[in-house]
Amino acid sequence: MAEQHLKEEGTGSELLFQGNFLHARRDTVRLPDGHSATREYIVHPGAVVVVPLLDDGRVVLERQYRYPVAQVMTEFPAGKLDAGEDPLRCGQRELLEETGYTAAEWAYAGKMHLAVAYSTEIIHIFFARGLSLGDRQLDHGEFLDVFAATPDQLARWCQDGTVTDAKTLTCTLWLQNVLSGAWALDWQAAAPHGTAR
């Protein structure tokens, strides 16, 4: 499809804020009709979310307090990418750190843009199965509960508003389609040292 008539061209950029891992910028752009406008947005390093599948058909979830929205959220395990980190490696690290699980097989589902109007964040979606439970390795200052639920329970929570986290809502859609056979995954065995082959 033709896109040129929709594109904006950056003509200037200003750093508004530089935090530990988030930066805020204000860019000046030339619109398709030749006029100028500004775009304020957050520069994010990217993240990974994991859909961990237990052998009994349930999925592993977390409950964690999220300060910006001042409430405990139900979510799939996730975390931000370190500089230069491979998304699969990040997913494996976050799954172990937050839940204590390692997985025998991994599948890359795709990526999503979390908030296209004001953030560069891309979240990579992975599925994990053949789970083995060990000890969690939570980061300092990280507090969360880990639990399991059936896909039907999770779908009900998405419907009734218990789950409002965007990445978890998106992953629930993926989960439903994978379980129904509508969407296929390319499963890869994890290498002995933890990375997928």
N, C-alpha and C positions, 0 to 999 in steps of 0.2 A: 504494500500500500504506500502511496505517496505520503511523505512526511515533511518535506521541505517547507511547505506553507505553514507549518505549526512550530517550527524550531525557533528558539531564542538564542542569540549570540552574546556571550559574555564580553563586556567591554571594560570592566574594572572590578576589583575585588578588595574588600577591607575585612581584616580580622577584628571581630568585636570582642571575643572572649576566648581564652585558651585555658582549658581545665586539664585535669589529670588525663582524661581520655576523650573528652568531648570538646569540640571547638565550635564557635558560632561565627558565621561569616555573613556579610552583606555584599552582594554583587550587584553591579549595574549591568543591565542587559538591553540589547536592541531587540524589540519585538518584531514579529513578521511584517507588521505594517510600517516599520521604520521608527516608531516612537520608542522612548526609553522608559524603563521601569526598574525597580529594585526587587531583589529576591533575598530574603533572610532565611538561613538554613543552618542546620546542625551537621557538622562533619563527624561521622561515626566510623570506627574501624571495622565494623561488621561483626556478625555473631553467628552462632550455630544453635540449633534446637534439635533435640533427640527424642524420637518416639520409641521408648524401650518396650519391647513385647515380651511378656513373661510366657513361659511354656503353658500355663493354664488359661491363656487367652486374655488375661488382664494386661493393663498397661501401667507403667510406673509414672507417678505424678508427684508434684511437690506443692507444698503450701508455704508461702513466704510473704512477709510483710514488705510492701512496696511503698516507700516513703512519699514519692510524688503524688500518689493517689490516696494515701493514708488508709490503706486497707490490706488485709491478707488476701493474696491472690492464689488461685489454683492454676498451675502451669506444668508444662512438660519441662524436663531439665534443659537448661540453656546457659550460654555464657558468651562473652565477647572474645573475639580473636585477639591474640597477642600479635605484635608487629611481625609480619612475615610468616605467621603460623598457618599451616595447612588446615583447612576446615575440618577434615576428617580427624586429624590429630586433636584439634580443639574439642570436637564432639566426644572423643574417647576420654580426654582429660576431664571434661566437665561431668560426664556421666559418672566416672569413678569418684571424683572429688565430692560431688553433691549427693550421690545416692549409694556409693559403694559398689555399684555393679560394673562388671566388665562384660563384653559381648563377644561371642564367637563369630558372628557375622554382622556385616554392616551393609546398608544400601543407601545410596544418595538419591533423594527424591527430587530435589530441585531447590530453587531459591525464591525468596519473596522480598519485596521492598516494603518495609514496615510502615513508613509514613512519607509517601512520595512528595507531598507538598512542602515539607520542611526538614527532611533528613536524608542523608546519603546512605543510611543503614540498609545493608543487605543481610538477610538471615538465611543461612544454608540449612536445609532440612535433611536430617538423616533418620533412618530406621535402624534399630539394633535388635538382634534376637540371639538366642542361645546364651541367656544371661546367667552369670555367676555372681553371687553376693559376697563381698568382702567388707573391709572397713572404709567408711567415708573419710575424706580428707578435706574437710571444709576449710575455706579461706578464713583468715582472722576476721572477725566481725560478721561472719555469715551465719545466719540462723534460719533453718528451714526444717519442715517435717516432710518425710518421704512416705508415700502410701501407694496402694494399688487400687485400681477400679476397673470395672468391665467397660468395654467400648460403649455399651448401651447406657450405663450410668453416666459416662462422660458426655455422651450426646444429649442426655436429658439436662445435664448441668449447663451445657452450651445453650440449650433452648430456653431454660428458665432464668438465665442470667446469673447463675452461680459462677460460671466461667465467662469472663469478659476479656481476658488477655488475647490480643490479636493473633499472636503466633500459635497459641494453643487452639484457638478457633480454626485457624487455617490447617493445623496439623490434624485436627479431628476430621476435617473434610478429606484430607489425604488418607487417614486411617480407614474411614468408611469405604472409600473407593478401592484401597488396597485389599481390605478384607472381603469385599464383594467380588473381587477379581477384575474390576473395571480398569484399574490402573496397575501395571506390572512394575516390579522393582528388580533391579539387577543386584542380587545379593553377592557379596564378596567375603570370603573367609578372612578373619583377622589373622595377621602374621603373629608368630610367637611373641615378638617384642611389643605387640599392641597395635601396630599399624596394619591397615588392610592391604591385601596383596593386589 
